[in-house]
Amino acid sequence: MGGFSIWHWLIVLAIVLLVFGTKRLTSGARDLGKAVNEFKKGMAGEDDKPAARLPDDSAAGKAEQRDRDDVAR
């Protein structure tokens, strides 16, 4: 009464396979694996490199810089 036997788990597995199908279950497992790998990479700090900035030589960029300088004064 307290626990499930192996037969209970096999029946539950069969019902899950019938409801969701193997294609959806495998794609879900693949997505979960990718998410775990991305989380591990984030925790390890492999993606901590700052993004490269391109110099802003346009007229709009210079005007924006002047506006920022004016606000800072």
N, CA, C, O and CB atoms as a CASP TS submission, in Angstrom:
PFRMAT TS
TARGET T0000
AUTHOR 0000-0000-0000
METHOD Language model
MODEL 1
PARENT N/A
ATOM      1  N   MET     1       0.815  -1.190   0.000  1.00  0.00           N
ATOM      2  CA  MET     1       0.000   0.000   0.000  1.00  0.00           C
ATOM      3  C   MET     1       0.862   1.259   0.000  1.00  0.00           C
ATOM      4  O   MET     1       0.410   2.308  -0.459  1.00  0.00           O
ATOM      5  CB  MET     1      -0.929  -0.005   1.196  1.00  0.00           C
ATOM      6  N   GLY     2       2.074   1.180   0.496  1.00  0.00           N
ATOM      7  CA  GLY     2       2.910   2.358   0.632  1.00  0.00           C
ATOM      8  C   GLY     2       3.662   2.741  -0.630  1.00  0.00           C
ATOM      9  O   GLY     2       3.962   3.918  -0.829  1.00  0.00           O
ATOM     10  N   GLY     3       3.974   1.778  -1.487  1.00  0.00           N
ATOM     11  CA  GLY     3       4.804   2.126  -2.634  1.00  0.00           C
ATOM     12  C   GLY     3       4.301   1.499  -3.915  1.00  0.00           C
ATOM     13  O   GLY     3       3.391   0.671  -3.911  1.00  0.00           O
ATOM     14  N   PHE     4       4.903   1.904  -4.995  1.00  0.00           N
ATOM     15  CA  PHE     4       4.541   1.365  -6.298  1.00  0.00           C
ATOM     16  C   PHE     4       5.498   0.252  -6.681  1.00  0.00           C
ATOM     17  O   PHE     4       6.693   0.318  -6.392  1.00  0.00           O
ATOM     18  CB  PHE     4       4.543   2.469  -7.367  1.00  0.00           C
ATOM     19  N   SER     5       4.971  -0.760  -7.326  1.00  0.00           N
ATOM     20  CA  SER     5       5.825  -1.838  -7.810  1.00  0.00           C
ATOM     21  C   SER     5       6.295  -1.507  -9.219  1.00  0.00           C
ATOM     22  O   SER     5       5.883  -0.500  -9.792  1.00  0.00           O
ATOM     23  CB  SER     5       5.077  -3.198  -7.784  1.00  0.00           C
ATOM     24  N   ILE     6       7.147  -2.341  -9.772  1.00  0.00           N
ATOM     25  CA  ILE     6       7.660  -2.127 -11.114  1.00  0.00           C
ATOM     26  C   ILE     6       6.535  -2.148 -12.154  1.00  0.00           C
ATOM     27  O   ILE     6       6.612  -1.454 -13.168  1.00  0.00           O
ATOM     28  CB  ILE     6       8.705  -3.185 -11.448  1.00  0.00           C
ATOM     29  N   TRP     7       5.508  -2.932 -11.904  1.00  0.00           N
ATOM     30  CA  TRP     7       4.390  -3.017 -12.847  1.00  0.00           C
ATOM     31  C   TRP     7       3.599  -1.717 -12.895  1.00  0.00           C
ATOM     32  O   TRP     7       3.123  -1.313 -13.956  1.00  0.00           O
ATOM     33  CB  TRP     7       3.465  -4.172 -12.470  1.00  0.00           C
ATOM     34  N   HIS     8       3.461  -1.065 -11.753  1.00  0.00           N
ATOM     35  CA  HIS     8       2.782   0.232 -11.743  1.00  0.00           C
ATOM     36  C   HIS     8       3.550   1.245 -12.591  1.00  0.00           C
ATOM     37  O   HIS     8       2.957   1.998 -13.363  1.00  0.00           O
ATOM     38  CB  HIS     8       2.628   0.752 -10.296  1.00  0.00           C
ATOM     39  N   TRP     9       4.880   1.256 -12.440  1.00  0.00           N
ATOM     40  CA  TRP     9       5.702   2.205 -13.195  1.00  0.00           C
ATOM     41  C   TRP     9       5.688   1.901 -14.693  1.00  0.00           C
ATOM     42  O   TRP     9       5.711   2.824 -15.508  1.00  0.00           O
ATOM     43  CB  TRP     9       7.138   2.185 -12.676  1.00  0.00           C
ATOM     44  N   LEU    10       5.652   0.647 -15.057  1.00  0.00           N
ATOM     45  CA  LEU    10       5.582   0.277 -16.476  1.00  0.00           C
ATOM     46  C   LEU    10       4.263   0.716 -17.100  1.00  0.00           C
ATOM     47  O   LEU    10       4.234   1.177 -18.241  1.00  0.00           O
ATOM     48  CB  LEU    10       5.758  -1.235 -16.642  1.00  0.00           C
ATOM     49  N   ILE    11       3.183   0.573 -16.358  1.00  0.00           N
ATOM     50  CA  ILE    11       1.869   1.007 -16.854  1.00  0.00           C
ATOM     51  C   ILE    11       1.839   2.527 -17.010  1.00  0.00           C
ATOM     52  O   ILE    11       1.319   3.042 -18.000  1.00  0.00           O
ATOM     53  CB  ILE    11       0.739   0.542 -15.896  1.00  0.00           C
ATOM     54  N   VAL    12       2.394   3.241 -16.037  1.00  0.00           N
ATOM     55  CA  VAL    12       2.446   4.704 -16.123  1.00  0.00           C
ATOM     56  C   VAL    12       3.288   5.126 -17.328  1.00  0.00           C
ATOM     57  O   VAL    12       2.904   6.044 -18.053  1.00  0.00           O
ATOM     58  CB  VAL    12       3.026   5.314 -14.814  1.00  0.00           C
ATOM     59  N   LEU    13       4.428   4.471 -17.553  1.00  0.00           N
ATOM     60  CA  LEU    13       5.285   4.772 -18.697  1.00  0.00           C
ATOM     61  C   LEU    13       4.555   4.524 -20.014  1.00  0.00           C
ATOM     62  O   LEU    13       4.662   5.322 -20.945  1.00  0.00           O
ATOM     63  CB  LEU    13       6.562   3.933 -18.640  1.00  0.00           C
ATOM     64  N   ALA    14       3.816   3.425 -20.091  1.00  0.00           N
ATOM     65  CA  ALA    14       3.061   3.116 -21.313  1.00  0.00           C
ATOM     66  C   ALA    14       1.993   4.177 -21.578  1.00  0.00           C
ATOM     67  O   ALA    14       1.799   4.578 -22.725  1.00  0.00           O
ATOM     68  CB  ALA    14       2.407   1.724 -21.206  1.00  0.00           C
ATOM     69  N   ILE    15       1.310   4.628 -20.555  1.00  0.00           N
ATOM     70  CA  ILE    15       0.281   5.662 -20.714  1.00  0.00           C
ATOM     71  C   ILE    15       0.904   6.979 -21.165  1.00  0.00           C
ATOM     72  O   ILE    15       0.362   7.663 -22.033  1.00  0.00           O
ATOM     73  CB  ILE    15      -0.492   5.865 -19.394  1.00  0.00           C
ATOM     74  N   VAL    16       2.056   7.336 -20.565  1.00  0.00           N
ATOM     75  CA  VAL    16       2.739   8.571 -20.961  1.00  0.00           C
ATOM     76  C   VAL    16       3.175   8.499 -22.421  1.00  0.00           C
ATOM     77  O   VAL    16       3.037   9.477 -23.154  1.00  0.00           O
ATOM     78  CB  VAL    16       3.959   8.831 -20.054  1.00  0.00           C
ATOM     79  N   LEU    17       3.696   7.359 -22.848  1.00  0.00           N
ATOM     80  CA  LEU    17       4.094   7.201 -24.245  1.00  0.00           C
ATOM     81  C   LEU    17       2.902   7.307 -25.186  1.00  0.00           C
ATOM     82  O   LEU    17       3.015   7.883 -26.269  1.00  0.00           O
ATOM     83  CB  LEU    17       4.791   5.866 -24.444  1.00  0.00           C
ATOM     84  N   LEU    18       1.771   6.760 -24.785  1.00  0.00           N
ATOM     85  CA  LEU    18       0.576   6.851 -25.620  1.00  0.00           C
ATOM     86  C   LEU    18       0.042   8.278 -25.705  1.00  0.00           C
ATOM     87  O   LEU    18      -0.416   8.711 -26.763  1.00  0.00           O
ATOM     88  CB  LEU    18      -0.504   5.931 -25.083  1.00  0.00           C
ATOM     89  N   VAL    19       0.101   8.996 -24.605  1.00  0.00           N
ATOM     90  CA  VAL    19      -0.452  10.352 -24.579  1.00  0.00           C
ATOM     91  C   VAL    19       0.451  11.329 -25.328  1.00  0.00           C
ATOM     92  O   VAL    19      -0.025  12.096 -26.164  1.00  0.00           O
ATOM     93  CB  VAL    19      -0.648  10.822 -23.131  1.00  0.00           C
ATOM     94  N   PHE    20       1.743  11.306 -25.036  1.00  0.00           N
ATOM     95  CA  PHE    20       2.645  12.312 -25.597  1.00  0.00           C
ATOM     96  C   PHE    20       3.336  11.862 -26.880  1.00  0.00           C
ATOM     97  O   PHE    20       3.656  12.701 -27.722  1.00  0.00           O
ATOM     98  CB  PHE    20       3.682  12.678 -24.581  1.00  0.00           C
ATOM     99  N   GLY    21       3.570  10.598 -27.048  1.00  0.00           N
ATOM    100  CA  GLY    21       4.297  10.113 -28.222  1.00  0.00           C
ATOM    101  C   GLY    21       5.800  10.226 -28.028  1.00  0.00           C
ATOM    102  O   GLY    21       6.285  11.048 -27.251  1.00  0.00           O
ATOM    103  N   THR    22       6.522   9.384 -28.748  1.00  0.00           N
ATOM    104  CA  THR    22       7.966   9.336 -28.547  1.00  0.00           C
ATOM    105  C   THR    22       8.668  10.567 -29.124  1.00  0.00           C
ATOM    106  O   THR    22       9.690  10.995 -28.587  1.00  0.00           O
ATOM    107  CB  THR    22       8.534   8.075 -29.177  1.00  0.00           C
ATOM    108  N   LYS    23       8.143  11.140 -30.199  1.00  0.00           N
ATOM    109  CA  LYS    23       8.793  12.296 -30.811  1.00  0.00           C
ATOM    110  C   LYS    23       8.783  13.489 -29.863  1.00  0.00           C
ATOM    111  O   LYS    23       9.797  14.170 -29.709  1.00  0.00           O
ATOM    112  CB  LYS    23       8.105  12.661 -32.129  1.00  0.00           C
ATOM    113  N   ARG    24       7.659  13.741 -29.239  1.00  0.00           N
ATOM    114  CA  ARG    24       7.557  14.870 -28.325  1.00  0.00           C
ATOM    115  C   ARG    24       8.401  14.637 -27.075  1.00  0.00           C
ATOM    116  O   ARG    24       8.998  15.579 -26.553  1.00  0.00           O
ATOM    117  CB  ARG    24       6.095  15.113 -27.939  1.00  0.00           C
ATOM    118  N   LEU    25       8.460  13.416 -26.595  1.00  0.00           N
ATOM    119  CA  LEU    25       9.264  13.129 -25.413  1.00  0.00           C
ATOM    120  C   LEU    25      10.755  13.271 -25.699  1.00  0.00           C
ATOM    121  O   LEU    25      11.491  13.801 -24.867  1.00  0.00           O
ATOM    122  CB  LEU    25       8.965  11.729 -24.903  1.00  0.00           C
ATOM    123  N   THR    26      11.213  12.804 -26.865  1.00  0.00           N
ATOM    124  CA  THR    26      12.633  12.924 -27.188  1.00  0.00           C
ATOM    125  C   THR    26      13.029  14.375 -27.438  1.00  0.00           C
ATOM    126  O   THR    26      14.118  14.793 -27.044  1.00  0.00           O
ATOM    127  CB  THR    26      12.969  12.076 -28.409  1.00  0.00           C
ATOM    128  N   SER    27      12.161  15.149 -28.086  1.00  0.00           N
ATOM    129  CA  SER    27      12.496  16.560 -28.307  1.00  0.00           C
ATOM    130  C   SER    27      12.499  17.322 -26.984  1.00  0.00           C
ATOM    131  O   SER    27      13.312  18.227 -26.794  1.00  0.00           O
ATOM    132  CB  SER    27      11.498  17.207 -29.293  1.00  0.00           C
ATOM    133  N   GLY    28      11.615  16.972 -26.087  1.00  0.00           N
ATOM    134  CA  GLY    28      11.610  17.596 -24.768  1.00  0.00           C
ATOM    135  C   GLY    28      12.859  17.257 -23.972  1.00  0.00           C
ATOM    136  O   GLY    28      13.417  18.116 -23.289  1.00  0.00           O
ATOM    137  N   ALA    29      13.302  16.001 -24.058  1.00  0.00           N
ATOM    138  CA  ALA    29      14.519  15.595 -23.367  1.00  0.00           C
ATOM    139  C   ALA    29      15.733  16.297 -23.962  1.00  0.00           C
ATOM    140  O   ALA    29      16.641  16.685 -23.228  1.00  0.00           O
ATOM    141  CB  ALA    29      14.696  14.073 -23.439  1.00  0.00           C
ATOM    142  N   ARG    30      15.759  16.464 -25.275  1.00  0.00           N
ATOM    143  CA  ARG    30      16.866  17.170 -25.942  1.00  0.00           C
ATOM    144  C   ARG    30      16.899  18.631 -25.497  1.00  0.00           C
ATOM    145  O   ARG    30      17.968  19.163 -25.200  1.00  0.00           O
ATOM    146  CB  ARG    30      16.725  17.080 -27.491  1.00  0.00           C
ATOM    147  N   ASP    31      15.738  19.281 -25.449  1.00  0.00           N
ATOM    148  CA  ASP    31      15.677  20.675 -25.011  1.00  0.00           C
ATOM    149  C   ASP    31      16.122  20.820 -23.559  1.00  0.00           C
ATOM    150  O   ASP    31      16.797  21.785 -23.202  1.00  0.00           O
ATOM    151  CB  ASP    31      14.259  21.222 -25.181  1.00  0.00           C
ATOM    152  N   LEU    32      15.742  19.865 -22.736  1.00  0.00           N
ATOM    153  CA  LEU    32      16.152  19.896 -21.339  1.00  0.00           C
ATOM    154  C   LEU    32      17.669  19.749 -21.217  1.00  0.00           C
ATOM    155  O   LEU    32      18.297  20.429 -20.405  1.00  0.00           O
ATOM    156  CB  LEU    32      15.442  18.788 -20.549  1.00  0.00           C
ATOM    157  N   GLY    33      18.250  18.868 -22.017  1.00  0.00           N
ATOM    158  CA  GLY    33      19.701  18.693 -22.003  1.00  0.00           C
ATOM    159  C   GLY    33      20.433  19.949 -22.442  1.00  0.00           C
ATOM    160  O   GLY    33      21.454  20.305 -21.853  1.00  0.00           O
ATOM    161  N   LYS    34      19.926  20.629 -23.470  1.00  0.00           N
ATOM    162  CA  LYS    34      20.541  21.876 -23.918  1.00  0.00           C
ATOM    163  C   LYS    34      20.448  22.945 -22.839  1.00  0.00           C
ATOM    164  O   LYS    34      21.391  23.709 -22.631  1.00  0.00           O
ATOM    165  CB  LYS    34      19.877  22.369 -25.206  1.00  0.00           C
ATOM    166  N   ALA    35      19.312  22.997 -22.154  1.00  0.00           N
ATOM    167  CA  ALA    35      19.147  23.987 -21.094  1.00  0.00           C
ATOM    168  C   ALA    35      20.120  23.734 -19.952  1.00  0.00           C
ATOM    169  O   ALA    35      20.683  24.676 -19.395  1.00  0.00           O
ATOM    170  CB  ALA    35      17.712  23.974 -20.573  1.00  0.00           C
ATOM    171  N   VAL    36      20.319  22.477 -19.602  1.00  0.00           N
ATOM    172  CA  VAL    36      21.256  22.140 -18.533  1.00  0.00           C
ATOM    173  C   VAL    36      22.677  22.514 -18.943  1.00  0.00           C
ATOM    174  O   VAL    36      23.434  23.039 -18.127  1.00  0.00           O
ATOM    175  CB  VAL    36      21.172  20.638 -18.187  1.00  0.00           C
ATOM    176  N   ASN    37      23.049  22.250 -20.198  1.00  0.00           N
ATOM    177  CA  ASN    37      24.387  22.618 -20.674  1.00  0.00           C
ATOM    178  C   ASN    37      24.591  24.126 -20.650  1.00  0.00           C
ATOM    179  O   ASN    37      25.656  24.593 -20.247  1.00  0.00           O
ATOM    180  CB  ASN    37      24.613  22.087 -22.089  1.00  0.00           C
ATOM    181  N   GLU    38      23.598  24.893 -21.072  1.00  0.00           N
ATOM    182  CA  GLU    38      23.709  26.345 -21.041  1.00  0.00           C
ATOM    183  C   GLU    38      23.822  26.848 -19.609  1.00  0.00           C
ATOM    184  O   GLU    38      24.569  27.789 -19.342  1.00  0.00           O
ATOM    185  CB  GLU    38      22.509  26.987 -21.735  1.00  0.00           C
ATOM    186  N   PHE    39      23.099  26.240 -18.697  1.00  0.00           N
ATOM    187  CA  PHE    39      23.181  26.626 -17.291  1.00  0.00           C
ATOM    188  C   PHE    39      24.572  26.345 -16.743  1.00  0.00           C
ATOM    189  O   PHE    39      25.130  27.164 -16.014  1.00  0.00           O
ATOM    190  CB  PHE    39      22.122  25.883 -16.462  1.00  0.00           C
ATOM    191  N   LYS    40      25.133  25.192 -17.089  1.00  0.00           N
ATOM    192  CA  LYS    40      26.480  24.858 -16.621  1.00  0.00           C
ATOM    193  C   LYS    40      27.508  25.824 -17.183  1.00  0.00           C
ATOM    194  O   LYS    40      28.423  26.241 -16.472  1.00  0.00           O
ATOM    195  CB  LYS    40      26.844  23.424 -17.011  1.00  0.00           C
ATOM    196  N   LYS    41      27.365  26.186 -18.458  1.00  0.00           N
ATOM    197  CA  LYS    41      28.283  27.159 -19.056  1.00  0.00           C
ATOM    198  C   LYS    41      28.177  28.502 -18.346  1.00  0.00           C
ATOM    199  O   LYS    41      29.185  29.161 -18.092  1.00  0.00           O
ATOM    200  CB  LYS    41      27.992  27.328 -20.558  1.00  0.00           C
ATOM    201  N   GLY    42      26.970  28.895 -18.035  1.00  0.00           N
ATOM    202  CA  GLY    42      26.772  30.161 -17.336  1.00  0.00           C
ATOM    203  C   GLY    42      27.360  30.144 -15.941  1.00  0.00           C
ATOM    204  O   GLY    42      27.925  31.140 -15.491  1.00  0.00           O
ATOM    205  N   MET    43      27.233  29.026 -15.257  1.00  0.00           N
ATOM    206  CA  MET    43      27.786  28.920 -13.908  1.00  0.00           C
ATOM    207  C   MET    43      29.310  28.864 -13.935  1.00  0.00           C
ATOM    208  O   MET    43      29.963  29.342 -13.007  1.00  0.00           O
ATOM    209  CB  MET    43      27.232  27.684 -13.204  1.00  0.00           C
ATOM    210  N   ALA    44      29.882  28.284 -14.993  1.00  0.00           N
ATOM    211  CA  ALA    44      31.332  28.184 -15.102  1.00  0.00           C
ATOM    212  C   ALA    44      31.948  29.513 -15.525  1.00  0.00           C
ATOM    213  O   ALA    44      33.149  29.716 -15.349  1.00  0.00           O
ATOM    214  CB  ALA    44      31.714  27.090 -16.095  1.00  0.00           C
ATOM    215  N   GLY    45      31.155  30.412 -16.074  1.00  0.00           N
ATOM    216  CA  GLY    45      31.645  31.717 -16.476  1.00  0.00           C
ATOM    217  C   GLY    45      32.317  31.720 -17.825  1.00  0.00           C
ATOM    218  O   GLY    45      33.151  32.588 -18.081  1.00  0.00           O
ATOM    219  N   GLU    46      31.994  30.789 -18.698  1.00  0.00           N
ATOM    220  CA  GLU    46      32.604  30.732 -20.016  1.00  0.00           C
ATOM    221  C   GLU    46      32.118  31.856 -20.917  1.00  0.00           C
ATOM    222  O   GLU    46      32.816  32.217 -21.865  1.00  0.00           O
ATOM    223  CB  GLU    46      32.320  29.398 -20.661  1.00  0.00           C
ATOM    224  N   ASP    47      30.968  32.410 -20.659  1.00  0.00           N
ATOM    225  CA  ASP    47      30.391  33.440 -21.521  1.00  0.00           C
ATOM    226  C   ASP    47      30.546  34.832 -20.908  1.00  0.00           C
ATOM    227  O   ASP    47      29.762  35.728 -21.222  1.00  0.00           O
ATOM    228  CB  ASP    47      28.912  33.145 -21.780  1.00  0.00           C
ATOM    229  N   ASP    48      31.529  35.028 -20.052  1.00  0.00           N
ATOM    230  CA  ASP    48      31.697  36.313 -19.379  1.00  0.00           C
ATOM    231  C   ASP    48      32.499  37.309 -20.193  1.00  0.00           C
ATOM    232  O   ASP    48      32.823  38.379 -19.680  1.00  0.00           O
ATOM    233  CB  ASP    48      32.358  36.111 -18.054  1.00  0.00           C
ATOM    234  N   LYS    49      32.830  37.009 -21.425  1.00  0.00           N
ATOM    235  CA  LYS    49      33.598  37.925 -22.252  1.00  0.00           C
ATOM    236  C   LYS    49      32.704  39.088 -22.674  1.00  0.00           C
ATOM    237  O   LYS    49      31.593  38.869 -23.157  1.00  0.00           O
ATOM    238  CB  LYS    49      34.182  37.196 -23.491  1.00  0.00           C
ATOM    239  N   PRO    50      33.177  40.321 -22.497  1.00  0.00           N
ATOM    240  CA  PRO    50      32.338  41.459 -22.899  1.00  0.00           C
ATOM    241  C   PRO    50      32.220  41.540 -24.413  1.00  0.00           C
ATOM    242  O   PRO    50      33.128  41.152 -25.148  1.00  0.00           O
ATOM    243  CB  PRO    50      32.910  42.775 -22.347  1.00  0.00           C
ATOM    244  N   ALA    51      31.115  42.036 -24.848  1.00  0.00           N
ATOM    245  CA  ALA    51      30.876  42.181 -26.281  1.00  0.00           C
ATOM    246  C   ALA    51      31.735  43.315 -26.821  1.00  0.00           C
ATOM    247  O   ALA    51      31.911  44.339 -26.161  1.00  0.00           O
ATOM    248  CB  ALA    51      29.373  42.442 -26.572  1.00  0.00           C
ATOM    249  N   ALA    52      32.258  43.132 -28.002  1.00  0.00           N
ATOM    250  CA  ALA    52      33.100  44.155 -28.622  1.00  0.00           C
ATOM    251  C   ALA    52      32.231  45.320 -29.062  1.00  0.00           C
ATOM    252  O   ALA    52      31.151  45.130 -29.621  1.00  0.00           O
ATOM    253  CB  ALA    52      33.891  43.577 -29.825  1.00  0.00           C
ATOM    254  N   ARG    53      32.712  46.520 -28.807  1.00  0.00           N
ATOM    255  CA  ARG    53      31.979  47.713 -29.224  1.00  0.00           C
ATOM    256  C   ARG    53      32.677  48.326 -30.413  1.00  0.00           C
ATOM    257  O   ARG    53      33.900  48.463 -30.425  1.00  0.00           O
ATOM    258  CB  ARG    53      31.863  48.738 -28.071  1.00  0.00           C
ATOM    259  N   LEU    54      31.920  48.685 -31.388  1.00  0.00           N
ATOM    260  CA  LEU    54      32.455  49.359 -32.553  1.00  0.00           C
ATOM    261  C   LEU    54      32.496  50.852 -32.275  1.00  0.00           C
ATOM    262  O   LEU    54      31.604  51.376 -31.608  1.00  0.00           O
ATOM    263  CB  LEU    54      31.614  49.050 -33.813  1.00  0.00           C
ATOM    264  N   PRO    55      33.519  51.554 -32.775  1.00  0.00           N
ATOM    265  CA  PRO    55      33.559  53.002 -32.564  1.00  0.00           C
ATOM    266  C   PRO    55      32.397  53.683 -33.275  1.00  0.00           C
ATOM    267  O   PRO    55      32.042  53.325 -34.398  1.00  0.00           O
ATOM    268  CB  PRO    55      34.893  53.583 -33.057  1.00  0.00           C
ATOM    269  N   ASP    56      31.821  54.656 -32.612  1.00  0.00           N
ATOM    270  CA  ASP    56      30.657  55.353 -33.146  1.00  0.00           C
ATOM    271  C   ASP    56      31.121  56.691 -33.707  1.00  0.00           C
ATOM    272  O   ASP    56      31.233  57.667 -32.965  1.00  0.00           O
ATOM    273  CB  ASP    56      29.557  55.550 -32.051  1.00  0.00           C
ATOM    274  N   ASP    57      31.392  56.748 -35.007  1.00  0.00           N
ATOM    275  CA  ASP    57      31.886  57.959 -35.643  1.00  0.00           C
ATOM    276  C   ASP    57      30.798  58.725 -36.371  1.00  0.00           C
ATOM    277  O   ASP    57      31.087  59.719 -37.037  1.00  0.00           O
ATOM    278  CB  ASP    57      32.984  57.620 -36.599  1.00  0.00           C
ATOM    279  N   SER    58      29.579  58.294 -36.260  1.00  0.00           N
ATOM    280  CA  SER    58      28.503  58.960 -36.993  1.00  0.00           C
ATOM    281  C   SER    58      28.151  60.285 -36.333  1.00  0.00           C
ATOM    282  O   SER    58      28.480  60.516 -35.170  1.00  0.00           O
ATOM    283  CB  SER    58      27.261  58.056 -37.073  1.00  0.00           C
ATOM    284  N   ALA    59      27.492  61.135 -37.069  1.00  0.00           N
ATOM    285  CA  ALA    59      27.084  62.447 -36.547  1.00  0.00           C
ATOM    286  C   ALA    59      26.080  62.290 -35.415  1.00  0.00           C
ATOM    287  O   ALA    59      26.105  63.045 -34.443  1.00  0.00           O
ATOM    288  CB  ALA    59      26.482  63.314 -37.667  1.00  0.00           C
ATOM    289  N   ALA    60      25.199  61.308 -35.544  1.00  0.00           N
ATOM    290  CA  ALA    60      24.206  61.083 -34.494  1.00  0.00           C
ATOM    291  C   ALA    60      24.895  60.641 -33.204  1.00  0.00           C
ATOM    292  O   ALA    60      24.488  61.035 -32.111  1.00  0.00           O
ATOM    293  CB  ALA    60      23.168  60.027 -34.940  1.00  0.00           C
ATOM    294  N   GLY    61      25.929  59.828 -33.335  1.00  0.00           N
ATOM    295  CA  GLY    61      26.658  59.374 -32.152  1.00  0.00           C
ATOM    296  C   GLY    61      27.366  60.515 -31.464  1.00  0.00           C
ATOM    297  O   GLY    61      27.417  60.555 -30.234  1.00  0.00           O
ATOM    298  N   LYS    62      27.927  61.464 -32.242  1.00  0.00           N
ATOM    299  CA  LYS    62      28.607  62.623 -31.661  1.00  0.00           C
ATOM    300  C   LYS    62      27.609  63.552 -30.981  1.00  0.00           C
ATOM    301  O   LYS    62      27.889  64.089 -29.910  1.00  0.00           O
ATOM    302  CB  LYS    62      29.388  63.385 -32.740  1.00  0.00           C
ATOM    303  N   ALA    63      26.444  63.744 -31.603  1.00  0.00           N
ATOM    304  CA  ALA    63      25.414  64.584 -31.000  1.00  0.00           C
ATOM    305  C   ALA    63      24.912  63.952 -29.705  1.00  0.00           C
ATOM    306  O   ALA    63      24.658  64.648 -28.721  1.00  0.00           O
ATOM    307  CB  ALA    63      24.244  64.802 -31.982  1.00  0.00           C
ATOM    308  N   GLU    64      24.773  62.647 -29.714  1.00  0.00           N
ATOM    309  CA  GLU    64      24.324  61.950 -28.506  1.00  0.00           C
ATOM    310  C   GLU    64      25.362  62.086 -27.402  1.00  0.00           C
ATOM    311  O   GLU    64      25.001  62.245 -26.236  1.00  0.00           O
ATOM    312  CB  GLU    64      24.051  60.461 -28.804  1.00  0.00           C
ATOM    313  N   GLN    65      26.624  62.028 -27.742  1.00  0.00           N
ATOM    314  CA  GLN    65      27.686  62.183 -26.746  1.00  0.00           C
ATOM    315  C   GLN    65      27.672  63.596 -26.175  1.00  0.00           C
ATOM    316  O   GLN    65      27.866  63.773 -24.972  1.00  0.00           O
ATOM    317  CB  GLN    65      29.066  61.869 -27.366  1.00  0.00           C
ATOM    318  N   ARG    66      27.443  64.615 -27.023  1.00  0.00           N
ATOM    319  CA  ARG    66      27.350  65.992 -26.531  1.00  0.00           C
ATOM    320  C   ARG    66      26.190  66.126 -25.558  1.00  0.00           C
ATOM    321  O   ARG    66      26.315  66.791 -24.529  1.00  0.00           O
ATOM    322  CB  ARG    66      27.182  66.982 -27.702  1.00  0.00           C
ATOM    323  N   ASP    67      25.038  65.486 -25.881  1.00  0.00           N
ATOM    324  CA  ASP    67      23.883  65.549 -24.995  1.00  0.00           C
ATOM    325  C   ASP    67      24.202  64.928 -23.652  1.00  0.00           C
ATOM    326  O   ASP    67      23.799  65.453 -22.615  1.00  0.00           O
ATOM    327  CB  ASP    67      22.684  64.852 -25.624  1.00  0.00           C
ATOM    328  N   ARG    68      24.918  63.823 -23.656  1.00  0.00           N
ATOM    329  CA  ARG    68      25.281  63.181 -22.406  1.00  0.00           C
ATOM    330  C   ARG    68      26.225  64.066 -21.601  1.00  0.00           C
ATOM    331  O   ARG    68      26.111  64.151 -20.378  1.00  0.00           O
ATOM    332  CB  ARG    68      25.924  61.820 -22.671  1.00  0.00           C
ATOM    333  N   ASP    69      27.171  64.735 -22.297  1.00  0.00           N
ATOM    334  CA  ASP    69      28.100  65.619 -21.613  1.00  0.00           C
ATOM    335  C   ASP    69      27.364  66.798 -20.982  1.00  0.00           C
ATOM    336  O   ASP    69      27.683  67.216 -19.869  1.00  0.00           O
ATOM    337  CB  ASP    69      29.171  66.119 -22.581  1.00  0.00           C
ATOM    338  N   ASP    70      26.372  67.332 -21.705  1.00  0.00           N
ATOM    339  CA  ASP    70      25.601  68.454 -21.179  1.00  0.00           C
ATOM    340  C   ASP    70      24.816  68.057 -19.940  1.00  0.00           C
ATOM    341  O   ASP    70      24.713  68.839 -18.994  1.00  0.00           O
ATOM    342  CB  ASP    70      24.656  68.990 -22.242  1.00  0.00           C
ATOM    343  N   VAL    71      24.272  66.875 -19.934  1.00  0.00           N
ATOM    344  CA  VAL    71      23.492  66.401 -18.803  1.00  0.00           C
ATOM    345  C   VAL    71      24.416  66.163 -17.604  1.00  0.00           C
ATOM    346  O   VAL    71      24.021  66.413 -16.465  1.00  0.00           O
ATOM    347  CB  VAL    71      22.723  65.107 -19.171  1.00  0.00           C
ATOM    348  N   ALA    72      25.617  65.692 -17.843  1.00  0.00           N
ATOM    349  CA  ALA    72      26.549  65.391 -16.765  1.00  0.00           C
ATOM    350  C   ALA    72      27.024  66.663 -16.072  1.00  0.00           C
ATOM    351  O   ALA    72      27.427  66.603 -14.910  1.00  0.00           O
ATOM    352  CB  ALA    72      27.741  64.611 -17.302  1.00  0.00           C
ATOM    353  N   ARG    73      26.991  67.810 -16.747  1.00  0.00           N
ATOM    354  CA  ARG    73      27.455  69.071 -16.129  1.00  0.00           C
ATOM    355  C   ARG    73      26.477  69.585 -15.201  1.00  0.00           C
ATOM    356  O   ARG    73      26.695  70.632 -14.591  1.00  0.00           O
ATOM    357  CB  ARG    73      27.751  70.113 -17.137  1.00  0.00           C
TER
END
